[in-house]
């Protein structure tokens, strides 16, 4: 059992303040990643791939399509061919989910599929997160929601 005196800096577990996430843009907004924010079925994925715009940089590729909802949805398609080890794929998926979760307000109204790229396992977490944010800014500037969809 851990005693209150043995905790870091002499603080008890009750007196320690909850730290905000270092990447968080709005700490007052609830930062959940519920099931409604995910692309789950093959039909949803194919809908996004059918008529979408691609945003990419050297670390990420995002396939983006406006949806008719007020919420963003995220799908992950991290291929074994790009990242052969499960540890690498899981890390990339975790980073993508976290960046999406923290910045979902900026992405409302979009369906996004994240694709992995070769060599992502060698890049540190901060660089990958900043790279993801760069693509979020590109999506916002694209005015993709104002473009009429061809059906």
C-alpha positions as CSV (number, residue, x, y, z in Angstrom):
1,X,0.0,0.0,0.0
2,X,1.3,3.5,-0.9
3,X,1.3,6.0,2.0
4,X,0.5,9.7,1.4
5,X,4.1,10.6,2.5
6,X,5.7,8.4,-0.1
7,X,4.0,10.2,-3.0
8,X,6.0,12.6,-5.2
9,X,6.7,15.9,-3.6
10,X,4.8,15.0,-0.4
11,X,1.4,15.6,-2.0
12,X,-1.5,13.3,-1.3
13,X,-3.4,11.8,-4.2
14,X,-6.4,14.1,-3.4
15,X,-4.3,17.3,-3.4
16,X,-2.7,16.7,-6.8
17,X,-4.4,18.7,-9.5
18,X,-5.5,17.0,-12.7
19,X,-3.1,17.9,-15.5
20,X,-4.4,19.0,-18.9
21,X,-3.2,17.3,-22.0
22,X,-0.2,19.0,-23.6
23,X,-1.9,19.1,-27.0
24,X,-5.3,20.1,-25.9
25,X,-6.8,23.2,-27.6
26,X,-9.8,23.6,-25.4
27,X,-9.6,22.0,-21.9
28,X,-13.2,22.9,-21.0
29,X,-14.7,21.0,-23.8
30,X,-15.4,17.3,-23.1
31,X,-12.8,15.2,-25.0
32,X,-14.4,11.9,-25.6
33,X,-14.2,9.6,-28.6
34,X,-17.6,7.8,-28.6
35,X,-18.9,5.3,-31.1
36,X,-20.9,7.9,-33.0
37,X,-17.6,9.6,-33.9
38,X,-16.2,6.5,-35.6
39,X,-16.5,5.1,-39.1
40,X,-17.3,1.5,-38.4
41,X,-18.9,-0.3,-41.4
42,X,-17.4,-1.1,-44.8
43,X,-20.4,0.9,-46.3
44,X,-19.3,4.0,-44.3
45,X,-15.7,3.7,-45.5
46,X,-16.6,3.1,-49.1
47,X,-18.9,6.2,-48.9
48,X,-15.9,8.3,-47.9
49,X,-13.6,6.8,-50.5
50,X,-16.2,7.2,-53.3
51,X,-16.0,11.0,-53.7
52,X,-13.4,12.4,-51.4
53,X,-10.5,14.8,-51.3
54,X,-7.0,13.7,-50.3
55,X,-4.9,15.7,-47.9
56,X,-1.4,14.5,-47.3
57,X,2.0,15.5,-46.0
58,X,5.1,13.4,-45.5
59,X,3.7,11.7,-42.4
60,X,-0.1,11.2,-42.9
61,X,-2.6,10.8,-45.7
62,X,-6.2,11.8,-44.8
63,X,-9.1,11.0,-47.1
64,X,-11.8,13.6,-46.3
65,X,-15.4,14.0,-47.3
66,X,-18.1,16.3,-45.9
67,X,-20.9,14.7,-44.1
68,X,-24.4,16.1,-43.4
69,X,-23.9,15.9,-39.6
70,X,-22.6,18.4,-37.1
71,X,-20.1,15.9,-35.8
72,X,-16.8,14.6,-37.4
73,X,-16.2,10.9,-37.8
74,X,-12.9,9.1,-38.0
75,X,-11.9,5.8,-39.7
76,X,-8.5,4.2,-39.5
77,X,-7.0,2.2,-42.3
78,X,-3.5,1.5,-41.3
79,X,-2.1,-1.2,-43.6
80,X,0.1,-4.0,-42.6
81,X,2.0,-3.4,-45.9
82,X,3.0,0.1,-44.7
83,X,3.7,-0.7,-41.1
84,X,4.5,-4.4,-40.8
85,X,4.6,-4.6,-37.0
86,X,1.4,-4.5,-34.9
87,X,3.1,-2.3,-32.3
88,X,3.8,0.3,-34.9
89,X,0.3,0.2,-36.3
90,X,-1.3,0.4,-32.9
91,X,0.9,3.4,-32.0
92,X,0.0,5.3,-35.2
93,X,-3.7,4.5,-34.6
94,X,-3.5,5.7,-31.0
95,X,-1.8,9.0,-32.1
96,X,-4.4,9.6,-34.8
97,X,-7.3,9.0,-32.4
98,X,-5.8,11.3,-29.8
99,X,-5.2,14.1,-32.3
100,X,-8.7,13.7,-33.7
101,X,-10.2,13.6,-30.2
102,X,-8.5,16.7,-29.0
103,X,-9.3,18.7,-32.2
104,X,-12.7,17.3,-33.2
105,X,-14.3,20.8,-32.9
106,X,-12.3,22.0,-35.8
107,X,-13.3,19.0,-37.9
108,X,-17.1,19.0,-37.4
109,X,-19.0,18.0,-40.5
110,X,-16.3,15.8,-42.0
111,X,-15.8,12.1,-42.4
112,X,-12.0,11.3,-42.3
113,X,-10.1,8.1,-43.1
114,X,-6.5,8.0,-41.9
115,X,-4.0,6.1,-44.0
116,X,-0.6,5.1,-42.8
117,X,2.6,5.8,-44.6
118,X,5.9,3.9,-44.7
119,X,8.4,5.0,-42.2
120,X,6.0,6.4,-39.6
121,X,7.5,4.1,-36.9
122,X,10.7,6.1,-37.0
123,X,9.0,9.5,-36.3
124,X,8.5,10.8,-32.8
125,X,5.0,11.4,-31.3
126,X,5.3,15.2,-31.2
127,X,6.3,15.4,-34.9
128,X,3.4,13.1,-35.9
129,X,0.9,15.1,-33.8
130,X,2.1,18.4,-35.3
131,X,1.9,16.9,-38.7
132,X,-1.7,15.8,-38.1
133,X,-2.6,19.4,-36.9
134,X,-1.0,20.7,-40.1
135,X,-3.5,18.6,-42.1
136,X,-6.4,19.7,-39.9
137,X,-5.6,23.3,-40.8
138,X,-5.4,22.4,-44.5
139,X,-8.8,20.8,-44.3
140,X,-10.3,23.9,-42.6
141,X,-8.8,26.2,-45.3
142,X,-10.0,24.0,-48.1
143,X,-13.6,25.1,-47.8
144,X,-14.5,21.5,-48.7
145,X,-18.0,21.9,-47.1
146,X,-19.0,24.6,-49.5
147,X,-18.3,22.6,-52.6
148,X,-21.4,21.0,-54.1
149,X,-21.2,17.2,-54.1
150,X,-21.7,15.4,-57.4
151,X,-23.9,12.4,-56.9
